[in-house]
């Protein structure tokens, strides 16, 4: 059975690591990559590319049909919205022999809600997150949507006045202190027993800021 990775964009280290693991697991497996944008770097680091419809246009039936046609038995979603989509449909996909590497839906919903996650006991190293701008004492702030991808309609390094005006454009804005520095994304892989078996670190060089 082959493996499909969604929203591959420029996630080259992740794709290369998966290819190495597949060679050890089953050398005959093929790596499929999917994205709604054809003009991406990851296109050149997979065996087959699927120009996948945007999630709002995609159905579980279409996913099943594509996987059955290309003998795909495993799916690795890599974007917040993708994870939520496949967690919602993972039981239906499992009935067709397609396994999604996602957590249970309640855990994913907690991570999808940035404000709820910040107020949870998930970690003691969380960035202060609030719905009320005046509770932040810093001069420069970040404004983003409460739900969904971290870079969705993002405004970086704004003054409090700029942030207040920009927030009116968002459906559910939240505010965080702006922290200058290099941003890293770390993809970690956890077994069903809760053991971390590996991590892939990459620098976040581009954000789709507002």
Rosetta constraint file for C-alpha pairs under 8 A:
AtomPair CA 1 CA 29 HARMONIC 6.23 0.50
AtomPair CA 1 CA 71 HARMONIC 5.56 0.50
AtomPair CA 1 CA 72 HARMONIC 5.35 0.50
AtomPair CA 1 CA 73 HARMONIC 5.08 0.50
AtomPair CA 1 CA 74 HARMONIC 7.49 0.50
AtomPair CA 2 CA 29 HARMONIC 4.98 0.50
AtomPair CA 2 CA 30 HARMONIC 5.07 0.50
AtomPair CA 2 CA 31 HARMONIC 6.32 0.50
AtomPair CA 2 CA 32 HARMONIC 7.41 0.50
AtomPair CA 2 CA 70 HARMONIC 7.61 0.50
AtomPair CA 2 CA 71 HARMONIC 5.93 0.50
AtomPair CA 2 CA 72 HARMONIC 4.32 0.50
AtomPair CA 2 CA 73 HARMONIC 5.74 0.50
AtomPair CA 2 CA 74 HARMONIC 6.61 0.50
AtomPair CA 3 CA 29 HARMONIC 7.26 0.50
AtomPair CA 3 CA 30 HARMONIC 6.45 0.50
AtomPair CA 3 CA 31 HARMONIC 5.26 0.50
AtomPair CA 3 CA 32 HARMONIC 5.94 0.50
AtomPair CA 3 CA 72 HARMONIC 5.49 0.50
AtomPair CA 3 CA 73 HARMONIC 6.23 0.50
AtomPair CA 3 CA 74 HARMONIC 4.76 0.50
AtomPair CA 3 CA 75 HARMONIC 5.86 0.50
AtomPair CA 3 CA 76 HARMONIC 7.62 0.50
AtomPair CA 4 CA 31 HARMONIC 6.16 0.50
AtomPair CA 4 CA 32 HARMONIC 4.52 0.50
AtomPair CA 4 CA 33 HARMONIC 5.62 0.50
AtomPair CA 4 CA 34 HARMONIC 7.16 0.50
AtomPair CA 4 CA 72 HARMONIC 6.64 0.50
AtomPair CA 4 CA 74 HARMONIC 6.19 0.50
AtomPair CA 4 CA 75 HARMONIC 4.76 0.50
AtomPair CA 4 CA 76 HARMONIC 6.17 0.50
AtomPair CA 5 CA 31 HARMONIC 7.68 0.50
AtomPair CA 5 CA 32 HARMONIC 6.22 0.50
AtomPair CA 5 CA 33 HARMONIC 4.88 0.50
AtomPair CA 5 CA 34 HARMONIC 6.11 0.50
AtomPair CA 5 CA 75 HARMONIC 5.87 0.50
AtomPair CA 5 CA 76 HARMONIC 4.71 0.50
AtomPair CA 5 CA 77 HARMONIC 5.83 0.50
AtomPair CA 5 CA 78 HARMONIC 7.14 0.50
AtomPair CA 6 CA 33 HARMONIC 5.93 0.50
AtomPair CA 6 CA 34 HARMONIC 4.60 0.50
AtomPair CA 6 CA 35 HARMONIC 6.02 0.50
AtomPair CA 6 CA 75 HARMONIC 7.59 0.50
AtomPair CA 6 CA 76 HARMONIC 6.40 0.50
AtomPair CA 6 CA 77 HARMONIC 4.93 0.50
AtomPair CA 6 CA 78 HARMONIC 5.98 0.50
AtomPair CA 6 CA 79 HARMONIC 7.65 0.50
AtomPair CA 6 CA 82 HARMONIC 7.27 0.50
AtomPair CA 7 CA 33 HARMONIC 7.55 0.50
AtomPair CA 7 CA 34 HARMONIC 5.66 0.50
AtomPair CA 7 CA 35 HARMONIC 4.48 0.50
AtomPair CA 7 CA 36 HARMONIC 7.28 0.50
AtomPair CA 7 CA 77 HARMONIC 7.13 0.50
AtomPair CA 7 CA 78 HARMONIC 6.09 0.50
AtomPair CA 7 CA 79 HARMONIC 6.36 0.50
AtomPair CA 7 CA 82 HARMONIC 7.71 0.50
AtomPair CA 8 CA 12 HARMONIC 7.92 0.50
AtomPair CA 8 CA 15 HARMONIC 7.95 0.50
AtomPair CA 8 CA 33 HARMONIC 6.17 0.50
AtomPair CA 8 CA 34 HARMONIC 6.22 0.50
AtomPair CA 8 CA 35 HARMONIC 6.04 0.50
AtomPair CA 8 CA 42 HARMONIC 5.68 0.50
AtomPair CA 8 CA 43 HARMONIC 7.76 0.50
AtomPair CA 8 CA 78 HARMONIC 7.19 0.50
AtomPair CA 9 CA 35 HARMONIC 6.78 0.50
AtomPair CA 9 CA 37 HARMONIC 7.85 0.50
AtomPair CA 9 CA 40 HARMONIC 5.38 0.50
AtomPair CA 9 CA 41 HARMONIC 6.27 0.50
AtomPair CA 9 CA 42 HARMONIC 5.34 0.50
AtomPair CA 9 CA 43 HARMONIC 7.67 0.50
AtomPair CA 10 CA 40 HARMONIC 6.41 0.50
AtomPair CA 10 CA 41 HARMONIC 5.03 0.50
AtomPair CA 10 CA 42 HARMONIC 4.90 0.50
AtomPair CA 11 CA 15 HARMONIC 6.42 0.50
AtomPair CA 11 CA 42 HARMONIC 6.24 0.50
AtomPair CA 12 CA 16 HARMONIC 6.07 0.50
AtomPair CA 12 CA 41 HARMONIC 7.69 0.50
AtomPair CA 12 CA 42 HARMONIC 5.90 0.50
AtomPair CA 12 CA 45 HARMONIC 6.81 0.50
AtomPair CA 13 CA 17 HARMONIC 6.08 0.50
AtomPair CA 13 CA 200 HARMONIC 7.02 0.50
AtomPair CA 13 CA 201 HARMONIC 7.96 0.50
AtomPair CA 13 CA 202 HARMONIC 7.38 0.50
AtomPair CA 14 CA 18 HARMONIC 6.20 0.50
AtomPair CA 14 CA 187 HARMONIC 7.95 0.50
AtomPair CA 14 CA 200 HARMONIC 6.32 0.50
AtomPair CA 15 CA 19 HARMONIC 6.18 0.50
AtomPair CA 15 CA 42 HARMONIC 7.81 0.50
AtomPair CA 15 CA 45 HARMONIC 6.81 0.50
AtomPair CA 15 CA 46 HARMONIC 7.25 0.50
AtomPair CA 16 CA 20 HARMONIC 6.31 0.50
AtomPair CA 16 CA 45 HARMONIC 7.45 0.50
AtomPair CA 17 CA 21 HARMONIC 6.29 0.50
AtomPair CA 17 CA 200 HARMONIC 7.88 0.50
AtomPair CA 18 CA 22 HARMONIC 6.07 0.50
AtomPair CA 19 CA 23 HARMONIC 6.29 0.50
AtomPair CA 19 CA 31 HARMONIC 6.90 0.50
AtomPair CA 20 CA 24 HARMONIC 6.70 0.50
AtomPair CA 21 CA 25 HARMONIC 6.19 0.50
AtomPair CA 22 CA 26 HARMONIC 5.56 0.50
AtomPair CA 22 CA 27 HARMONIC 6.25 0.50
AtomPair CA 22 CA 29 HARMONIC 6.50 0.50
AtomPair CA 23 CA 27 HARMONIC 4.26 0.50
AtomPair CA 23 CA 28 HARMONIC 7.63 0.50
AtomPair CA 23 CA 29 HARMONIC 7.57 0.50
AtomPair CA 30 CA 47 HARMONIC 6.08 0.50
AtomPair CA 30 CA 48 HARMONIC 7.76 0.50
AtomPair CA 31 CA 46 HARMONIC 5.51 0.50
AtomPair CA 31 CA 47 HARMONIC 5.29 0.50
AtomPair CA 31 CA 48 HARMONIC 6.66 0.50
AtomPair CA 32 CA 46 HARMONIC 5.78 0.50
AtomPair CA 32 CA 47 HARMONIC 5.88 0.50
AtomPair CA 32 CA 48 HARMONIC 4.81 0.50
AtomPair CA 32 CA 49 HARMONIC 5.73 0.50
AtomPair CA 32 CA 50 HARMONIC 7.21 0.50
AtomPair CA 33 CA 42 HARMONIC 7.61 0.50
AtomPair CA 33 CA 43 HARMONIC 7.05 0.50
AtomPair CA 33 CA 46 HARMONIC 5.87 0.50
AtomPair CA 33 CA 47 HARMONIC 7.79 0.50
AtomPair CA 33 CA 48 HARMONIC 6.36 0.50
AtomPair CA 33 CA 49 HARMONIC 4.90 0.50
AtomPair CA 33 CA 50 HARMONIC 6.07 0.50
AtomPair CA 34 CA 49 HARMONIC 5.78 0.50
AtomPair CA 34 CA 50 HARMONIC 4.58 0.50
AtomPair CA 34 CA 51 HARMONIC 5.91 0.50
AtomPair CA 34 CA 52 HARMONIC 5.66 0.50
AtomPair CA 35 CA 50 HARMONIC 6.67 0.50
AtomPair CA 35 CA 51 HARMONIC 5.55 0.50
AtomPair CA 35 CA 52 HARMONIC 5.33 0.50
AtomPair CA 35 CA 53 HARMONIC 7.80 0.50
AtomPair CA 36 CA 51 HARMONIC 5.52 0.50
AtomPair CA 36 CA 52 HARMONIC 4.97 0.50
AtomPair CA 36 CA 53 HARMONIC 5.55 0.50
AtomPair CA 36 CA 54 HARMONIC 5.64 0.50
AtomPair CA 37 CA 51 HARMONIC 6.78 0.50
AtomPair CA 38 CA 43 HARMONIC 7.16 0.50
AtomPair CA 38 CA 51 HARMONIC 6.12 0.50
AtomPair CA 39 CA 43 HARMONIC 7.50 0.50
AtomPair CA 41 CA 45 HARMONIC 7.61 0.50
AtomPair CA 42 CA 46 HARMONIC 6.98 0.50
AtomPair CA 43 CA 49 HARMONIC 6.16 0.50
AtomPair CA 53 CA 57 HARMONIC 6.02 0.50
AtomPair CA 53 CA 58 HARMONIC 5.73 0.50
AtomPair CA 54 CA 58 HARMONIC 6.17 0.50
AtomPair CA 55 CA 59 HARMONIC 7.80 0.50
AtomPair CA 55 CA 81 HARMONIC 7.90 0.50
AtomPair CA 55 CA 82 HARMONIC 7.51 0.50
AtomPair CA 55 CA 85 HARMONIC 7.72 0.50
AtomPair CA 58 CA 62 HARMONIC 6.76 0.50
AtomPair CA 58 CA 63 HARMONIC 7.70 0.50
AtomPair CA 59 CA 63 HARMONIC 6.62 0.50
AtomPair CA 60 CA 64 HARMONIC 6.21 0.50
AtomPair CA 60 CA 89 HARMONIC 6.78 0.50
AtomPair CA 60 CA 93 HARMONIC 7.78 0.50
AtomPair CA 61 CA 65 HARMONIC 6.19 0.50
AtomPair CA 62 CA 66 HARMONIC 6.20 0.50
AtomPair CA 63 CA 67 HARMONIC 6.12 0.50
AtomPair CA 64 CA 68 HARMONIC 6.03 0.50
AtomPair CA 64 CA 93 HARMONIC 6.84 0.50
AtomPair CA 64 CA 96 HARMONIC 7.48 0.50
AtomPair CA 65 CA 69 HARMONIC 6.13 0.50
AtomPair CA 66 CA 70 HARMONIC 6.26 0.50
AtomPair CA 67 CA 71 HARMONIC 5.62 0.50
AtomPair CA 67 CA 72 HARMONIC 4.60 0.50
AtomPair CA 67 CA 73 HARMONIC 7.07 0.50
AtomPair CA 67 CA 98 HARMONIC 7.78 0.50
AtomPair CA 68 CA 72 HARMONIC 6.34 0.50
AtomPair CA 72 CA 98 HARMONIC 7.05 0.50
AtomPair CA 73 CA 97 HARMONIC 6.27 0.50
AtomPair CA 73 CA 98 HARMONIC 4.44 0.50
AtomPair CA 73 CA 99 HARMONIC 6.04 0.50
AtomPair CA 74 CA 98 HARMONIC 5.60 0.50
AtomPair CA 74 CA 99 HARMONIC 4.84 0.50
AtomPair CA 74 CA 100 HARMONIC 5.84 0.50
AtomPair CA 74 CA 101 HARMONIC 7.45 0.50
AtomPair CA 75 CA 98 HARMONIC 7.34 0.50
AtomPair CA 75 CA 99 HARMONIC 6.25 0.50
AtomPair CA 75 CA 100 HARMONIC 4.73 0.50
AtomPair CA 75 CA 101 HARMONIC 6.21 0.50
AtomPair CA 76 CA 100 HARMONIC 6.18 0.50
AtomPair CA 76 CA 101 HARMONIC 5.32 0.50
AtomPair CA 76 CA 102 HARMONIC 7.60 0.50
AtomPair CA 77 CA 82 HARMONIC 5.47 0.50
AtomPair CA 77 CA 83 HARMONIC 5.35 0.50
AtomPair CA 77 CA 86 HARMONIC 7.37 0.50
AtomPair CA 77 CA 100 HARMONIC 7.72 0.50
AtomPair CA 77 CA 101 HARMONIC 7.18 0.50
AtomPair CA 77 CA 102 HARMONIC 7.54 0.50
AtomPair CA 78 CA 82 HARMONIC 6.62 0.50
AtomPair CA 78 CA 83 HARMONIC 6.74 0.50
AtomPair CA 79 CA 83 HARMONIC 6.12 0.50
AtomPair CA 79 CA 149 HARMONIC 7.28 0.50
AtomPair CA 80 CA 84 HARMONIC 6.37 0.50
AtomPair CA 80 CA 112 HARMONIC 6.77 0.50
AtomPair CA 80 CA 148 HARMONIC 6.21 0.50
AtomPair CA 80 CA 149 HARMONIC 5.57 0.50
AtomPair CA 81 CA 85 HARMONIC 6.18 0.50
AtomPair CA 81 CA 148 HARMONIC 6.32 0.50
AtomPair CA 81 CA 149 HARMONIC 6.86 0.50
AtomPair CA 82 CA 86 HARMONIC 6.16 0.50
AtomPair CA 83 CA 87 HARMONIC 5.94 0.50
AtomPair CA 83 CA 102 HARMONIC 6.47 0.50
AtomPair CA 83 CA 108 HARMONIC 7.53 0.50
AtomPair CA 84 CA 88 HARMONIC 6.14 0.50
AtomPair CA 84 CA 105 HARMONIC 7.34 0.50
AtomPair CA 84 CA 108 HARMONIC 6.57 0.50
AtomPair CA 84 CA 109 HARMONIC 7.44 0.50
AtomPair CA 84 CA 112 HARMONIC 7.95 0.50
AtomPair CA 85 CA 89 HARMONIC 6.52 0.50
AtomPair CA 86 CA 90 HARMONIC 5.49 0.50
AtomPair CA 86 CA 100 HARMONIC 6.79 0.50
AtomPair CA 86 CA 102 HARMONIC 7.37 0.50
AtomPair CA 87 CA 100 HARMONIC 7.57 0.50
AtomPair CA 87 CA 102 HARMONIC 6.04 0.50
AtomPair CA 87 CA 103 HARMONIC 7.00 0.50
AtomPair CA 87 CA 104 HARMONIC 6.60 0.50
AtomPair CA 87 CA 105 HARMONIC 5.70 0.50
AtomPair CA 87 CA 108 HARMONIC 7.82 0.50
AtomPair CA 88 CA 105 HARMONIC 6.67 0.50
AtomPair CA 89 CA 93 HARMONIC 6.21 0.50
AtomPair CA 90 CA 94 HARMONIC 5.96 0.50
AtomPair CA 90 CA 99 HARMONIC 7.17 0.50
AtomPair CA 90 CA 100 HARMONIC 6.12 0.50
AtomPair CA 91 CA 95 HARMONIC 6.50 0.50
AtomPair CA 92 CA 96 HARMONIC 7.08 0.50
AtomPair CA 93 CA 97 HARMONIC 6.65 0.50
AtomPair CA 93 CA 98 HARMONIC 5.18 0.50
AtomPair CA 93 CA 99 HARMONIC 6.77 0.50
AtomPair CA 93 CA 100 HARMONIC 7.80 0.50
AtomPair CA 94 CA 98 HARMONIC 4.92 0.50
AtomPair CA 94 CA 99 HARMONIC 5.55 0.50
AtomPair CA 94 CA 100 HARMONIC 7.85 0.50
AtomPair CA 103 CA 107 HARMONIC 6.61 0.50
AtomPair CA 103 CA 108 HARMONIC 6.50 0.50
AtomPair CA 104 CA 108 HARMONIC 6.46 0.50
AtomPair CA 105 CA 109 HARMONIC 6.07 0.50
AtomPair CA 106 CA 110 HARMONIC 6.37 0.50
AtomPair CA 107 CA 111 HARMONIC 6.56 0.50
AtomPair CA 108 CA 112 HARMONIC 6.05 0.50
AtomPair CA 109 CA 113 HARMONIC 6.34 0.50
AtomPair CA 110 CA 114 HARMONIC 7.63 0.50
AtomPair CA 110 CA 116 HARMONIC 6.31 0.50
AtomPair CA 110 CA 117 HARMONIC 5.69 0.50
AtomPair CA 111 CA 116 HARMONIC 7.78 0.50
AtomPair CA 111 CA 117 HARMONIC 5.69 0.50
AtomPair CA 112 CA 117 HARMONIC 7.92 0.50
AtomPair CA 112 CA 147 HARMONIC 5.71 0.50
AtomPair CA 112 CA 148 HARMONIC 5.67 0.50
AtomPair CA 112 CA 149 HARMONIC 7.83 0.50
AtomPair CA 113 CA 117 HARMONIC 6.13 0.50
AtomPair CA 113 CA 146 HARMONIC 6.00 0.50
AtomPair CA 113 CA 147 HARMONIC 4.96 0.50
AtomPair CA 113 CA 148 HARMONIC 7.19 0.50
AtomPair CA 114 CA 118 HARMONIC 6.12 0.50
AtomPair CA 114 CA 129 HARMONIC 7.92 0.50
AtomPair CA 114 CA 146 HARMONIC 5.50 0.50
AtomPair CA 114 CA 147 HARMONIC 6.28 0.50
AtomPair CA 115 CA 119 HARMONIC 6.33 0.50
AtomPair CA 115 CA 129 HARMONIC 6.16 0.50
AtomPair CA 115 CA 130 HARMONIC 6.85 0.50
AtomPair CA 115 CA 131 HARMONIC 7.96 0.50
AtomPair CA 115 CA 146 HARMONIC 6.26 0.50
AtomPair CA 115 CA 174 HARMONIC 7.37 0.50
AtomPair CA 116 CA 120 HARMONIC 6.14 0.50
AtomPair CA 117 CA 121 HARMONIC 7.94 0.50
AtomPair CA 117 CA 122 HARMONIC 7.05 0.50
AtomPair CA 118 CA 122 HARMONIC 7.95 0.50
AtomPair CA 118 CA 126 HARMONIC 6.05 0.50
AtomPair CA 118 CA 127 HARMONIC 7.07 0.50
AtomPair CA 118 CA 128 HARMONIC 6.99 0.50
AtomPair CA 118 CA 129 HARMONIC 6.20 0.50
AtomPair CA 127 CA 176 HARMONIC 6.95 0.50
AtomPair CA 127 CA 177 HARMONIC 7.57 0.50
AtomPair CA 128 CA 176 HARMONIC 5.83 0.50
AtomPair CA 128 CA 177 HARMONIC 6.94 0.50
AtomPair CA 129 CA 174 HARMONIC 6.70 0.50
AtomPair CA 129 CA 175 HARMONIC 5.73 0.50
AtomPair CA 129 CA 176 HARMONIC 4.95 0.50
AtomPair CA 129 CA 177 HARMONIC 7.93 0.50
AtomPair CA 130 CA 135 HARMONIC 7.45 0.50
AtomPair CA 130 CA 136 HARMONIC 7.97 0.50
AtomPair CA 130 CA 174 HARMONIC 5.60 0.50
AtomPair CA 130 CA 175 HARMONIC 5.37 0.50
AtomPair CA 130 CA 176 HARMONIC 6.72 0.50
AtomPair CA 131 CA 173 HARMONIC 6.62 0.50
AtomPair CA 131 CA 174 HARMONIC 4.71 0.50
AtomPair CA 131 CA 175 HARMONIC 6.19 0.50
AtomPair CA 132 CA 136 HARMONIC 7.90 0.50
AtomPair CA 132 CA 174 HARMONIC 7.46 0.50
AtomPair CA 132 CA 175 HARMONIC 7.24 0.50
AtomPair CA 133 CA 160 HARMONIC 7.43 0.50
AtomPair CA 133 CA 164 HARMONIC 7.34 0.50
AtomPair CA 133 CA 174 HARMONIC 7.95 0.50
AtomPair CA 133 CA 175 HARMONIC 6.11 0.50
AtomPair CA 136 CA 176 HARMONIC 7.58 0.50
AtomPair CA 136 CA 177 HARMONIC 7.12 0.50
AtomPair CA 138 CA 177 HARMONIC 6.23 0.50
AtomPair CA 138 CA 178 HARMONIC 7.99 0.50
AtomPair CA 139 CA 159 HARMONIC 6.11 0.50
AtomPair CA 139 CA 160 HARMONIC 6.57 0.50
AtomPair CA 140 CA 157 HARMONIC 5.31 0.50
AtomPair CA 140 CA 158 HARMONIC 5.28 0.50
AtomPair CA 140 CA 159 HARMONIC 4.99 0.50
AtomPair CA 140 CA 160 HARMONIC 6.65 0.50
AtomPair CA 140 CA 177 HARMONIC 6.43 0.50
AtomPair CA 140 CA 178 HARMONIC 5.46 0.50
AtomPair CA 141 CA 156 HARMONIC 6.78 0.50
AtomPair CA 141 CA 157 HARMONIC 5.41 0.50
AtomPair CA 141 CA 158 HARMONIC 5.24 0.50
AtomPair CA 141 CA 159 HARMONIC 6.31 0.50
AtomPair CA 141 CA 160 HARMONIC 6.71 0.50
AtomPair CA 141 CA 163 HARMONIC 7.09 0.50
AtomPair CA 141 CA 175 HARMONIC 6.72 0.50
AtomPair CA 141 CA 176 HARMONIC 5.68 0.50
AtomPair CA 141 CA 177 HARMONIC 4.50 0.50
AtomPair CA 141 CA 178 HARMONIC 4.44 0.50
AtomPair CA 142 CA 154 HARMONIC 7.38 0.50
AtomPair CA 142 CA 155 HARMONIC 5.71 0.50
AtomPair CA 142 CA 156 HARMONIC 4.77 0.50
AtomPair CA 142 CA 157 HARMONIC 5.87 0.50
AtomPair CA 142 CA 158 HARMONIC 6.35 0.50
AtomPair CA 142 CA 163 HARMONIC 7.36 0.50
AtomPair CA 142 CA 175 HARMONIC 5.65 0.50
AtomPair CA 142 CA 176 HARMONIC 5.12 0.50
AtomPair CA 142 CA 177 HARMONIC 6.00 0.50
AtomPair CA 142 CA 178 HARMONIC 5.38 0.50
AtomPair CA 143 CA 154 HARMONIC 5.92 0.50
AtomPair CA 143 CA 155 HARMONIC 5.13 0.50
AtomPair CA 143 CA 156 HARMONIC 6.73 0.50
AtomPair CA 143 CA 158 HARMONIC 7.96 0.50
AtomPair CA 143 CA 163 HARMONIC 6.25 0.50
AtomPair CA 143 CA 166 HARMONIC 7.72 0.50
AtomPair CA 143 CA 167 HARMONIC 6.81 0.50
AtomPair CA 143 CA 173 HARMONIC 6.58 0.50
AtomPair CA 143 CA 174 HARMONIC 5.87 0.50
AtomPair CA 143 CA 175 HARMONIC 4.85 0.50
AtomPair CA 143 CA 176 HARMONIC 6.70 0.50
AtomPair CA 144 CA 150 HARMONIC 7.26 0.50
AtomPair CA 144 CA 151 HARMONIC 7.31 0.50
AtomPair CA 144 CA 152 HARMONIC 6.70 0.50
AtomPair CA 144 CA 153 HARMONIC 6.03 0.50
AtomPair CA 144 CA 154 HARMONIC 4.70 0.50
AtomPair CA 144 CA 155 HARMONIC 6.48 0.50
AtomPair CA 144 CA 167 HARMONIC 7.93 0.50
AtomPair CA 144 CA 170 HARMONIC 7.78 0.50
AtomPair CA 144 CA 173 HARMONIC 5.60 0.50
AtomPair CA 144 CA 174 HARMONIC 5.65 0.50
AtomPair CA 144 CA 175 HARMONIC 6.74 0.50
AtomPair CA 145 CA 150 HARMONIC 7.75 0.50
AtomPair CA 145 CA 152 HARMONIC 6.54 0.50
AtomPair CA 145 CA 153 HARMONIC 6.74 0.50
AtomPair CA 145 CA 154 HARMONIC 7.35 0.50
AtomPair CA 145 CA 170 HARMONIC 6.48 0.50
AtomPair CA 145 CA 171 HARMONIC 7.08 0.50
AtomPair CA 145 CA 172 HARMONIC 5.62 0.50
AtomPair CA 145 CA 173 HARMONIC 4.75 0.50
AtomPair CA 145 CA 174 HARMONIC 6.09 0.50
AtomPair CA 146 CA 172 HARMONIC 5.62 0.50
AtomPair CA 146 CA 173 HARMONIC 5.72 0.50
AtomPair CA 146 CA 174 HARMONIC 5.62 0.50
AtomPair CA 147 CA 172 HARMONIC 7.76 0.50
AtomPair CA 148 CA 152 HARMONIC 6.96 0.50
AtomPair CA 150 CA 154 HARMONIC 7.44 0.50
AtomPair CA 151 CA 207 HARMONIC 5.73 0.50
AtomPair CA 151 CA 208 HARMONIC 5.55 0.50
AtomPair CA 151 CA 209 HARMONIC 6.32 0.50
AtomPair CA 152 CA 208 HARMONIC 6.80 0.50
AtomPair CA 152 CA 209 HARMONIC 7.29 0.50
AtomPair CA 152 CA 210 HARMONIC 7.94 0.50
AtomPair CA 153 CA 170 HARMONIC 7.75 0.50
AtomPair CA 153 CA 208 HARMONIC 7.08 0.50
AtomPair CA 153 CA 209 HARMONIC 5.85 0.50
AtomPair CA 153 CA 210 HARMONIC 4.77 0.50
AtomPair CA 154 CA 207 HARMONIC 7.87 0.50
AtomPair CA 154 CA 208 HARMONIC 6.72 0.50
AtomPair CA 154 CA 209 HARMONIC 4.37 0.50
AtomPair CA 154 CA 210 HARMONIC 4.89 0.50
AtomPair CA 155 CA 163 HARMONIC 7.72 0.50
AtomPair CA 155 CA 166 HARMONIC 7.86 0.50
AtomPair CA 155 CA 209 HARMONIC 5.33 0.50
AtomPair CA 155 CA 210 HARMONIC 5.00 0.50
AtomPair CA 156 CA 178 HARMONIC 6.98 0.50
AtomPair CA 156 CA 209 HARMONIC 6.89 0.50
AtomPair CA 157 CA 178 HARMONIC 5.66 0.50
AtomPair CA 158 CA 162 HARMONIC 5.69 0.50
AtomPair CA 158 CA 163 HARMONIC 5.73 0.50
AtomPair CA 158 CA 178 HARMONIC 7.99 0.50
AtomPair CA 159 CA 163 HARMONIC 6.01 0.50
AtomPair CA 160 CA 164 HARMONIC 6.13 0.50
AtomPair CA 161 CA 165 HARMONIC 6.43 0.50
AtomPair CA 162 CA 166 HARMONIC 6.10 0.50
AtomPair CA 163 CA 167 HARMONIC 5.96 0.50
AtomPair CA 164 CA 168 HARMONIC 7.03 0.50
AtomPair CA 165 CA 169 HARMONIC 7.79 0.50
AtomPair CA 166 CA 170 HARMONIC 7.45 0.50
AtomPair CA 167 CA 173 HARMONIC 5.64 0.50
AtomPair CA 168 CA 173 HARMONIC 7.98 0.50
AtomPair CA 182 CA 203 HARMONIC 7.30 0.50
AtomPair CA 182 CA 204 HARMONIC 7.50 0.50
AtomPair CA 183 CA 203 HARMONIC 6.03 0.50
AtomPair CA 183 CA 204 HARMONIC 5.30 0.50
AtomPair CA 183 CA 205 HARMONIC 7.63 0.50
AtomPair CA 184 CA 201 HARMONIC 6.77 0.50
AtomPair CA 184 CA 202 HARMONIC 5.64 0.50
AtomPair CA 184 CA 203 HARMONIC 4.51 0.50
AtomPair CA 184 CA 204 HARMONIC 5.33 0.50
AtomPair CA 185 CA 201 HARMONIC 5.84 0.50
AtomPair CA 185 CA 202 HARMONIC 5.39 0.50
AtomPair CA 185 CA 203 HARMONIC 6.26 0.50
AtomPair CA 185 CA 204 HARMONIC 6.31 0.50
AtomPair CA 186 CA 199 HARMONIC 6.48 0.50
AtomPair CA 186 CA 200 HARMONIC 5.56 0.50
AtomPair CA 186 CA 201 HARMONIC 4.41 0.50
AtomPair CA 186 CA 202 HARMONIC 6.43 0.50
AtomPair CA 187 CA 199 HARMONIC 5.44 0.50
AtomPair CA 187 CA 200 HARMONIC 5.12 0.50
AtomPair CA 187 CA 201 HARMONIC 6.46 0.50
AtomPair CA 188 CA 196 HARMONIC 6.86 0.50
AtomPair CA 188 CA 197 HARMONIC 7.70 0.50
AtomPair CA 188 CA 198 HARMONIC 5.81 0.50
AtomPair CA 188 CA 199 HARMONIC 4.16 0.50
AtomPair CA 188 CA 200 HARMONIC 6.45 0.50
AtomPair CA 189 CA 196 HARMONIC 5.65 0.50
AtomPair CA 189 CA 197 HARMONIC 5.77 0.50
AtomPair CA 189 CA 198 HARMONIC 5.53 0.50
AtomPair CA 189 CA 199 HARMONIC 6.28 0.50
AtomPair CA 190 CA 194 HARMONIC 5.65 0.50
AtomPair CA 190 CA 195 HARMONIC 5.28 0.50
AtomPair CA 190 CA 196 HARMONIC 4.37 0.50
AtomPair CA 190 CA 197 HARMONIC 6.03 0.50
AtomPair CA 190 CA 198 HARMONIC 7.73 0.50
AtomPair CA 191 CA 195 HARMONIC 5.21 0.50
AtomPair CA 191 CA 196 HARMONIC 6.44 0.50
AtomPair CA 191 CA 197 HARMONIC 7.07 0.50
